[in-house]
Amino acid sequence: MKTFLLLTALTASALHAGTPAITPKLAAAAAKNPKAPVAAVQRTRSAPWRITAGAQWRSLGDASFSNDLQAPSFVLPNFSGIKASPGTRGQYDDGYLLEDVTGDANNTWNFGYTDNAQLQGGTLSFHGYDLSVVTETTRRTLDSDWDEAASGFGGFLKLESPELLNWHGLQLSATAGYSYTRADTDYTGLAFHATQRTEIRGGGFVDSYPTLGAAVPGAPYSGTFVGPGPFISSNATRVYTGSRGGETEVIETAVESRIANELNVNLHTLSFGPQINYQPKASPVRFSASLGLALNVADWDAKTEETLRIKGGSKLDSWSSESSGTEVLPGFYLELSAELPITDRLSAYAAGRYDWSRDLQGGTDLSEHSLEMSGFTAQVGLNYKF
């Protein structure tokens, strides 16, 4: 009679709580121990499989780039567009005045001119063009190497076996898991700066020589080296003409290059390891700890681009390079998790995990990069028992 009453109570309790009906195995356990409470009898059922799925955020440590800059070796053009045009000493557009056979440093008879208008008021004038262009360039290469923390979002799937061992309330199970994280990092910064300074002096000029009272023949006239001929001074007074008027004009042009790096990683992680579970008697929460092996498969692609341009103006040149690869990086993990029941089979799940792994290394023709794969992961999801 007592056994019948106990079975009736168990069935009513199961129906009320939404638990499965009394099975023959459960009835047999109740018959063997009529005084056992309902909860104790229910725990005699075999432990279920559990599957968990959800979203995660994973920190991947620092991503770093080292760049091989091209702009510092680029040959800059003359941005002023003006070339030096030095006048040949003593040679003019409308004549010449050169040293003669006497070797006199102050006077000569070796001169010639083409127009009578050049002879005015005791001076003989010659016209020429003398343009001096001096260009200096200062260059400064900046530190273009950089690093910054990388992280990304993704999802995870975890399968837990039924209980393998039970020791003083601690249950041992086995777990296998898969997770995916997408991590993108990029950087753009100034890498090189140069300033070209061009000084321009001169332009058209008139050189005037005193005739010293000599009777200079009319134009056109051509004296010779051996002479003889009228002696005039070989010391000229120069006056600049034209837009520059002999003043110094300065033109400055600034150029700069910017470097752009991009690294995109699709990270697939397989995890295998034992898990210890514990649920306090007075708590609905189930706590777990797991330590195991992880296999990280990192599918990556990288791009580096450097652009040189006039500051605030047009592009002078650019260089770019891309590469991709797949690396398999073994490691291990430590995970702590908790489950809070929502229904008899469904639970809310939260976990914190830390992964240890060697770094990802790679590069392009213009750069080298590395990514620290060790880091923390936060997971939230739903756990289902079956």
C-alpha positions as CSV (number, residue, x, y, z in Angstrom):
1,M,0.0,0.0,0.0
2,K,2.8,2.4,0.9
3,T,4.5,1.7,-2.5
4,F,1.3,2.3,-4.4
5,L,0.8,5.6,-2.6
6,L,4.4,6.7,-3.3
7,L,4.1,5.8,-7.0
8,T,0.8,7.8,-7.2
9,A,2.5,10.8,-5.6
10,L,5.5,10.6,-8.0
11,T,3.2,10.5,-11.0
12,A,1.2,13.4,-9.9
13,S,4.3,15.4,-9.1
14,A,5.8,14.6,-12.5
15,L,2.7,15.7,-14.3
16,H,2.5,18.9,-12.3
17,A,6.1,19.8,-12.9
18,G,6.1,18.9,-16.6
19,T,8.6,16.0,-16.1
20,P,8.3,12.7,-17.9
21,A,5.9,10.1,-16.5
22,I,7.1,7.3,-14.2
23,T,9.2,4.8,-16.1
24,P,9.5,1.1,-15.1
25,K,13.1,1.9,-14.0
26,L,11.9,4.7,-11.8
27,A,9.1,2.6,-10.4
28,A,11.6,-0.1,-9.5
29,A,13.8,2.4,-7.7
30,A,10.8,3.6,-5.8
31,A,9.8,0.1,-4.8
32,K,13.3,-0.6,-3.5
33,N,13.3,2.6,-1.4
34,P,9.7,3.7,-0.5
35,K,10.9,6.3,1.9
36,A,13.1,8.1,-0.7
37,P,12.0,11.6,-1.5
38,V,10.7,12.4,-5.0
39,A,13.9,14.4,-6.0
40,A,16.2,11.5,-5.0
41,V,14.2,9.0,-7.0
42,Q,14.2,11.3,-10.1
43,R,18.0,11.7,-10.0
44,T,18.3,8.0,-10.6
45,R,17.6,8.7,-14.3
46,S,20.6,8.6,-16.7
47,A,22.3,12.0,-17.3
48,P,21.5,13.6,-20.6
49,W,23.5,14.8,-23.6
50,R,23.7,18.6,-23.7
51,I,24.2,20.9,-26.7
52,T,24.9,24.6,-26.4
53,A,24.8,27.3,-29.1
54,G,25.2,31.1,-28.9
55,A,27.1,34.2,-29.7
56,Q,30.6,35.2,-28.5
57,W,33.1,38.0,-28.4
58,R,36.8,37.1,-28.6
59,S,39.8,39.2,-27.8
60,L,42.8,38.3,-29.9
61,G,45.6,40.4,-28.4
62,D,47.6,42.9,-30.5
63,A,47.7,43.1,-34.3
64,S,51.0,44.7,-35.5
65,F,52.4,45.9,-38.8
66,S,55.9,46.7,-40.0
67,N,56.0,48.6,-43.3
68,D,58.6,48.9,-46.0
69,L,58.0,52.4,-47.3
70,Q,58.6,53.3,-50.9
71,A,58.1,57.1,-50.9
72,P,61.5,58.0,-49.2
73,S,63.3,56.7,-52.3
74,F,61.0,58.4,-54.8
75,V,62.8,61.0,-57.0
76,L,60.8,64.2,-56.7
77,P,60.4,66.3,-59.9
78,N,61.2,70.1,-60.0
79,F,57.7,71.4,-59.0
80,S,58.6,75.0,-59.9
81,G,58.9,73.9,-63.6
82,I,61.7,76.4,-64.0
83,K,65.2,75.4,-65.2
84,A,68.4,77.3,-64.6
85,S,69.6,79.3,-67.6
86,P,73.0,80.8,-66.8
87,G,74.3,83.4,-69.3
88,T,77.8,82.7,-70.7
89,R,80.2,85.3,-69.4
90,G,80.8,87.9,-72.0
91,Q,78.3,86.5,-74.5
92,Y,75.1,88.4,-75.0
93,D,72.0,88.3,-77.2
94,D,73.2,91.3,-79.1
95,G,77.0,91.1,-78.9
96,Y,80.0,90.1,-76.9
97,L,82.8,91.5,-74.8
98,L,85.8,89.2,-74.1
99,E,89.4,89.4,-73.0
100,D,91.9,90.4,-75.6
101,V,95.5,89.6,-76.3
102,T,96.9,92.2,-73.9
103,G,95.5,90.3,-70.9
104,D,94.3,93.6,-69.3
105,A,91.8,92.7,-66.6
106,N,90.0,96.0,-66.8
107,N,90.0,97.0,-70.5
108,T,89.6,95.2,-73.8
109,W,89.3,95.9,-77.5
110,N,87.7,92.4,-78.2
111,F,84.0,93.4,-78.3
112,G,81.2,93.6,-80.8
113,Y,77.6,94.8,-81.0
114,T,74.7,94.8,-83.4
115,D,72.6,97.9,-82.9
116,N,73.5,101.6,-82.6
117,A,70.9,101.9,-79.9
118,Q,73.3,100.0,-77.6
119,L,75.7,102.9,-77.6
120,Q,74.3,105.7,-75.5
121,G,75.9,108.5,-73.4
122,G,79.4,107.0,-73.2
123,T,78.3,103.5,-72.4
124,L,77.9,100.4,-74.5
125,S,75.1,98.1,-73.3
126,F,74.5,94.5,-73.9
127,H,71.3,92.4,-73.2
128,G,71.2,88.9,-71.9
129,Y,69.3,86.4,-69.7
130,D,70.7,84.8,-66.6
131,L,68.4,82.7,-64.4
132,S,69.7,81.0,-61.3
133,V,67.6,78.1,-59.8
134,V,68.5,76.5,-56.5
135,T,66.4,73.6,-55.3
136,E,66.7,72.0,-51.9
137,T,64.6,69.1,-50.6
138,T,64.2,68.1,-46.9
139,R,62.8,64.6,-46.2
140,R,61.4,63.1,-43.1
141,T,60.4,59.5,-42.7
142,L,57.9,58.9,-39.9
143,D,57.4,55.8,-37.8
144,S,54.8,53.8,-39.8
145,D,54.9,50.7,-37.6
146,W,51.9,50.2,-35.4
147,D,49.9,47.8,-33.3
148,E,46.5,47.8,-31.8
149,A,44.2,45.4,-29.9
150,A,42.2,43.1,-32.2
151,S,38.9,41.5,-31.4
152,G,35.8,40.2,-33.1
153,F,32.3,38.7,-32.8
154,G,31.1,35.3,-33.9
155,G,29.3,32.2,-32.7
156,F,29.9,28.9,-31.0
157,L,28.6,25.3,-30.7
158,K,29.3,22.9,-27.8
159,L,28.4,19.3,-27.2
160,E,28.7,17.7,-23.8
161,S,28.5,14.0,-23.1
162,P,26.5,12.4,-20.3
163,E,28.1,12.0,-16.9
164,L,31.2,9.8,-17.0
165,L,32.1,9.9,-13.3
166,N,30.5,11.1,-10.1
167,W,32.5,11.8,-7.0
168,H,31.1,13.6,-4.0
169,G,28.8,15.7,-6.1
170,L,31.4,16.5,-8.8
171,Q,30.4,15.1,-12.2
172,L,32.9,14.5,-15.0
173,S,31.9,14.8,-18.6
174,A,33.6,15.2,-22.0
175,T,33.1,18.2,-24.3
176,A,33.7,19.1,-27.9
177,G,33.2,22.5,-29.4
178,Y,33.5,24.7,-32.5
179,S,33.6,28.5,-32.6
180,Y,34.0,31.1,-35.3
181,T,35.3,34.7,-34.9
182,R,35.7,37.4,-37.5
183,A,38.4,39.9,-36.6
184,D,39.2,43.0,-38.8
185,T,41.9,45.5,-38.1
186,D,43.0,48.5,-40.2
187,Y,45.2,51.5,-39.9
188,T,45.8,54.7,-42.0
189,G,48.6,57.2,-41.1
190,L,51.2,59.6,-42.3
191,A,54.4,57.8,-43.2
192,F,56.6,60.3,-45.1
193,H,56.9,64.1,-45.6
194,A,59.1,66.2,-47.8
195,T,59.4,69.9,-48.6
196,Q,61.0,71.2,-51.8
197,R,62.2,74.8,-51.7
198,T,63.2,76.4,-54.9
199,E,65.0,79.8,-55.0
200,I,64.8,81.6,-58.4
201,R,67.0,84.7,-59.0
202,G,67.7,86.7,-62.1
203,G,66.0,86.8,-65.4
204,G,66.6,89.4,-68.2
205,F,69.5,91.8,-67.6
206,V,71.5,94.7,-69.2
207,D,75.2,95.0,-68.7
208,S,76.6,98.5,-69.4
209,Y,80.3,99.1,-70.0
210,P,81.9,102.6,-70.0
211,T,83.6,103.5,-73.4
212,L,86.2,105.6,-71.6
213,G,86.0,108.2,-74.4
214,A,87.0,105.8,-77.1
215,A,85.7,106.3,-80.6
216,V,83.6,103.3,-81.0
217,P,82.7,102.4,-84.6
218,G,79.0,102.3,-85.5
219,A,77.0,99.0,-85.6
220,P,77.4,96.4,-86.6
221,Y,80.9,96.2,-85.3
222,S,83.1,93.1,-84.4
223,G,86.4,93.5,-82.7
224,T,89.0,90.7,-82.5
225,F,91.2,89.1,-79.9
226,V,94.5,90.3,-81.4
227,G,93.1,93.8,-82.3
228,P,94.0,96.5,-82.4
229,G,90.8,98.5,-81.8
230,P,89.2,101.1,-79.5
231,F,89.8,100.3,-75.8
232,I,86.7,100.2,-73.5
233,S,86.2,99.1,-69.9
234,S,85.5,95.4,-69.2
235,N,83.8,96.2,-65.8
236,A,80.1,96.2,-66.3
237,T,77.1,97.5,-64.2
238,R,74.3,95.0,-64.3
239,V,70.6,95.9,-64.1
240,Y,68.0,93.1,-64.1
241,T,64.8,93.4,-66.1
242,G,61.7,91.4,-66.5
243,S,59.1,90.1,-63.9
244,R,61.7,89.0,-61.3
245,G,63.8,92.1,-61.6
246,G,66.8,90.4,-60.0
247,E,64.9,89.6,-56.8
248,T,64.9,86.2,-55.3
249,E,61.6,84.3,-55.7
250,V,60.9,81.3,-53.4
251,I,58.6,78.5,-54.3
252,E,57.8,75.8,-51.7
253,T,56.0,72.5,-52.3
254,A,55.1,69.9,-49.6
255,V,54.5,66.3,-50.4
256,E,53.4,63.5,-48.1
257,S,52.7,59.8,-48.3
258,R,50.1,57.9,-46.3
259,I,50.2,54.2,-45.5
260,A,47.1,52.0,-45.2
261,N,47.1,48.5,-43.7
262,E,44.3,46.0,-43.5
263,L,44.2,42.6,-41.9
264,N,41.1,40.4,-41.9
265,V,41.0,37.0,-40.1
266,N,38.3,34.3,-40.1
267,L,39.2,32.2,-37.1
268,H,37.8,28.7,-36.7
269,T,38.5,27.0,-33.4
270,L,38.0,23.3,-32.5
271,S,38.1,22.4,-28.8
272,F,38.3,19.1,-27.0
273,G,38.5,18.4,-23.2
274,P,37.1,17.1,-20.0
275,Q,34.6,19.1,-18.0
276,I,33.9,19.1,-14.2
277,N,30.3,20.0,-13.2
278,Y,28.9,21.0,-9.9
279,Q,25.4,22.0,-8.8
280,P,24.9,23.0,-5.2
281,K,22.0,21.3,-3.5
282,A,20.1,24.5,-2.7
283,S,20.8,26.2,-6.1
284,P,19.3,25.7,-9.6
285,V,22.6,26.9,-11.2
286,R,25.0,24.4,-12.6
287,F,28.7,25.4,-12.6
288,S,31.3,23.9,-14.9
289,A,35.1,24.1,-15.5
290,S,36.9,22.8,-18.5
291,L,40.5,22.6,-19.6
292,G,41.5,21.1,-22.9
293,L,43.2,21.3,-26.3
294,A,42.3,23.9,-29.0
295,L,43.0,23.9,-32.7
296,N,42.9,27.3,-34.3
297,V,42.5,27.5,-38.1
298,A,43.2,31.1,-39.1
299,D,42.2,32.1,-42.6
300,W,43.6,35.6,-43.3
301,D,44.1,38.2,-46.0
302,A,46.2,41.4,-45.8
303,K,46.5,44.5,-47.9
304,T,49.1,47.3,-47.8
305,E,48.8,50.5,-49.8
306,E,51.1,53.6,-49.8
307,T,50.1,56.8,-51.7
308,L,52.4,59.8,-52.3
309,R,50.8,63.1,-53.3
310,I,51.3,66.8,-53.2
311,K,49.9,68.1,-50.0
312,G,46.3,69.2,-50.8
313,G,46.9,68.3,-54.4
314,S,47.3,65.6,-57.0
315,K,48.7,62.1,-56.6
316,L,52.3,61.5,-57.6
317,D,52.5,57.7,-57.2
318,S,51.2,54.8,-55.3
319,W,52.2,51.2,-54.3
320,S,50.0,48.4,-53.2
321,S,50.3,44.7,-52.4
322,E,47.9,41.9,-51.2
323,S,48.4,38.4,-49.8
324,S,46.4,35.7,-48.0
325,G,47.0,32.4,-46.3
326,T,45.8,29.8,-43.8
327,E,47.6,28.9,-40.6
328,V,46.9,26.0,-38.2
329,L,47.8,27.1,-34.6
330,P,47.5,24.5,-31.8
331,G,46.9,25.7,-28.2
332,F,44.9,25.0,-25.1
333,Y,42.1,26.7,-23.2
334,L,40.5,27.1,-19.8
335,E,36.8,27.7,-19.5
336,L,34.4,28.5,-16.7
337,S,30.6,28.4,-17.3
338,A,27.2,28.5,-15.6
339,E,23.7,27.2,-16.6
340,L,20.4,28.5,-15.3
341,P,17.3,26.3,-16.1
342,I,14.5,27.9,-18.1
343,T,12.5,24.8,-18.6
344,D,13.1,21.1,-17.8
345,R,15.4,20.8,-20.9
346,L,16.4,24.3,-21.8
347,S,18.8,26.5,-19.8
348,A,20.5,29.9,-20.2
349,Y,24.2,29.6,-20.6
350,A,27.1,32.0,-20.0
351,A,30.9,31.3,-20.1
352,G,34.2,33.0,-19.8
353,R,37.2,31.4,-21.5
354,Y,40.9,32.1,-22.1
355,D,42.9,30.6,-25.0
356,W,46.7,30.2,-25.3
357,S,48.1,29.9,-28.8
358,R,51.2,30.9,-30.7
359,D,51.0,34.1,-32.8
360,L,49.8,34.3,-36.4
361,Q,52.6,35.6,-38.8
362,G,52.3,36.8,-42.4
363,G,53.0,39.6,-44.7
364,T,52.8,41.2,-48.2
365,D,55.6,42.5,-50.5
366,L,55.3,45.9,-48.6
367,S,54.7,44.8,-45.0
368,E,54.9,42.2,-42.4
369,H,52.2,41.5,-39.8
370,S,51.6,39.5,-36.7
371,L,48.5,38.8,-34.6
372,E,48.5,37.6,-31.0
373,M,46.1,34.7,-30.8
374,S,45.9,34.3,-27.1
375,G,43.0,36.1,-25.5
376,F,39.7,36.1,-23.6
377,T,36.3,35.0,-24.9
378,A,32.9,35.8,-23.5
379,Q,30.0,33.5,-24.5
380,V,26.2,33.6,-24.0
381,G,23.7,31.1,-25.4
382,L,21.1,28.4,-24.8
383,N,21.8,24.9,-23.6
384,Y,19.5,22.0,-24.5
385,K,19.4,18.6,-22.9
386,F,18.4,15.5,-24.9
